[in-house]
Amino acid sequence: MHPKIKERLKNSWAEVFYHEVFHKIDESAFRVLYSKDNGRPNTPVNILFSLELIKHLFNYTDEVLIEQYYFNIQVRYALGLRDFEEHPLTLRTLHGFRNRIYTYTKENPE
């Protein structure tokens, strides 16, 4: 990446999000959503949770969020992704994550 473009990226919302939000997500808090036998999802929880935040920050639909995930360098940078081959994502993954949170919250209102 050209140094001037890289500097602009580092001065964007993505840099702040990466350091102030993404890095501070405690994935262990989500451990209760997954069984010990089946493990975690293929996509890390901090990415899935961050995508939910980004979706609401920018008022994206799920379809637009997936498109932004794959093609928007700022979104990828905010999620700590530096390689375009990392962590393939589908709508089903997003929906499954939301469903687990909803089900857990409904069964454990405290």
C-alpha positions as CSV (number, residue, x, y, z in Angstrom):
1,M,0.0,0.0,0.0
2,H,1.3,3.4,-0.9
3,P,2.6,5.2,2.3
4,K,0.2,8.2,1.9
5,I,-2.8,5.8,1.5
6,K,-1.6,3.8,4.5
7,E,-1.3,7.0,6.5
8,R,-4.9,7.9,5.6
9,L,-6.1,4.5,6.7
10,K,-4.3,4.9,10.0
11,N,-6.0,8.2,10.5
12,S,-9.5,6.8,9.8
13,W,-12.2,5.4,12.0
14,A,-10.8,1.9,11.3
15,E,-7.6,2.5,13.4
16,V,-9.6,3.7,16.3
17,F,-12.1,0.9,16.1
18,Y,-9.3,-1.7,15.8
19,H,-7.5,-0.5,19.0
20,E,-10.4,0.8,21.1
21,V,-13.1,-1.8,20.3
22,F,-11.8,-4.9,18.5
23,H,-8.8,-5.5,20.8
24,K,-10.9,-5.0,23.9
25,I,-13.5,-7.7,23.1
26,D,-13.2,-10.5,25.6
27,E,-14.0,-13.6,23.6
28,S,-14.2,-15.7,26.7
29,A,-17.5,-13.9,27.6
30,F,-19.1,-15.7,24.6
31,R,-17.8,-19.2,25.6
32,V,-21.3,-20.0,27.1
33,L,-22.8,-19.8,23.6
34,Y,-20.8,-22.8,22.3
35,S,-20.7,-26.4,23.4
36,K,-17.4,-27.9,24.5
37,D,-17.9,-30.7,22.0
38,N,-18.6,-28.7,18.9
39,G,-16.3,-25.8,19.7
40,R,-16.3,-22.3,18.5
41,P,-17.5,-21.0,15.1
42,N,-15.0,-20.9,12.2
43,T,-15.1,-17.1,12.3
44,P,-13.6,-15.7,15.5
45,V,-16.2,-14.2,17.9
46,N,-14.4,-10.8,18.1
47,I,-14.9,-10.5,14.3
48,L,-18.6,-11.5,14.5
49,F,-19.3,-9.2,17.4
50,S,-17.4,-6.3,15.7
51,L,-19.4,-6.9,12.5
52,E,-22.6,-6.4,14.5
53,L,-21.3,-3.1,15.8
54,I,-20.2,-2.0,12.4
55,K,-23.6,-3.0,10.9
56,H,-25.4,-0.7,13.4
57,L,-22.8,2.1,13.2
58,F,-23.2,2.4,9.5
59,N,-26.8,1.2,9.2
60,Y,-25.9,-1.7,6.9
61,T,-28.2,-4.5,5.9
62,D,-26.7,-8.0,6.3
63,E,-26.0,-8.2,2.6
64,V,-24.2,-4.9,2.5
65,L,-22.3,-5.9,5.7
66,I,-21.0,-9.0,3.9
67,E,-20.0,-6.9,0.9
68,Q,-18.2,-4.4,3.1
69,Y,-16.5,-7.3,5.0
70,Y,-15.0,-8.6,1.7
71,F,-14.3,-5.4,-0.2
72,N,-13.9,-2.5,2.2
73,I,-10.3,-2.1,3.3
74,Q,-11.3,0.1,6.3
75,V,-13.7,-2.6,7.6
76,R,-11.1,-5.3,7.2
77,Y,-8.5,-3.2,8.9
78,A,-10.9,-2.4,11.7
79,L,-11.2,-6.2,12.2
80,G,-7.5,-6.8,12.2
81,L,-7.7,-8.6,8.8
82,R,-4.6,-8.0,6.7
83,D,-5.0,-11.0,4.3
84,F,-8.0,-11.3,2.0
85,E,-8.0,-15.0,2.3
86,E,-8.7,-15.0,6.1
87,H,-12.0,-16.0,7.6
88,P,-14.6,-16.6,4.8
89,L,-18.0,-15.4,6.0
90,T,-21.6,-16.1,5.1
91,L,-25.0,-14.7,6.1
92,R,-25.6,-18.1,7.8
93,T,-22.6,-17.5,10.1
94,L,-24.0,-14.0,11.1
95,H,-27.5,-15.4,11.6
96,G,-26.2,-18.3,13.7
97,F,-24.2,-16.0,15.9
98,R,-27.2,-13.7,16.5
99,N,-29.4,-16.7,17.1
100,R,-27.0,-18.1,19.8
101,I,-26.9,-14.7,21.6
102,Y,-30.7,-14.3,21.4
103,T,-31.4,-17.9,22.6
104,Y,-28.9,-17.5,25.5
105,T,-30.3,-14.1,26.5
106,K,-33.8,-15.5,26.4
107,E,-32.9,-18.5,28.5
108,N,-30.7,-16.5,30.9
109,P,-32.3,-13.1,31.4
110,E,-30.0,-12.2,34.2
